């Protein structure tokens, strides 16, 4: 199963589950994957920023990716292979593709600044992983500090036929989606899949601008799948109503520094993973923060019963 430019729907960004002592929780990988499939995932992305990939040894990263791939044989799995050096990127790509991955995702290193530097980097990255490997271009300037204009993205896609998807995470970024879709409409850029991340904060309007779906890790992937489905069906008001009910929790989850802790806590509360542990270094939630999350879950539950959880 190879990734191509027709990919759409929901590709959740999976966290790496850990046990409280820091070991990888492989049983939770199985349970999490099963949950994603029940939630309507059409694909899956692992070892992204949310997956705490830099905290894993290379052998652990391969083992985690392989476990997700084996548990989800019916859907394409994308493996994040971003690395400061091409040697590690190449070896992880080869291992992931040998294990059955559909493609890989590459983010730009923070040191890139000029347009030519960015374009050259991705050309060299493709040479490193091989031109036959389908890959996703991750555009996340808020975290990675690398700004890619629509023109630069068009150059990268034009120069590298194996780039089949953009993970769009710019903010503000709605006009970027419209511009890229305009390039395809006027014939100056081939069609690619555009899936959106950034916590899902703008998914409601990103779908209306031409995005194909979501690739993010919000703790209610089933809601993201519903919003994508409703927008594709033309049920705009229903999509926005559902999205609006979740927006306060989405916003809370997007806090820098503690966002992953919030996400893992809610996933644990929903039974998606056994523990909300992060591998150190990582910031956990205070008792007060947990109270706030529980309050927000209660408010979401007034509209979406999936947020009604047993009391703690």
Order of alpha helices (4+ residues) and beta strands (2+ residues): beta-alpha-beta-alpha-beta-alpha-beta-alpha-beta-alpha-alpha-beta-alpha-beta-alpha-beta-alpha-alpha-alpha-alpha
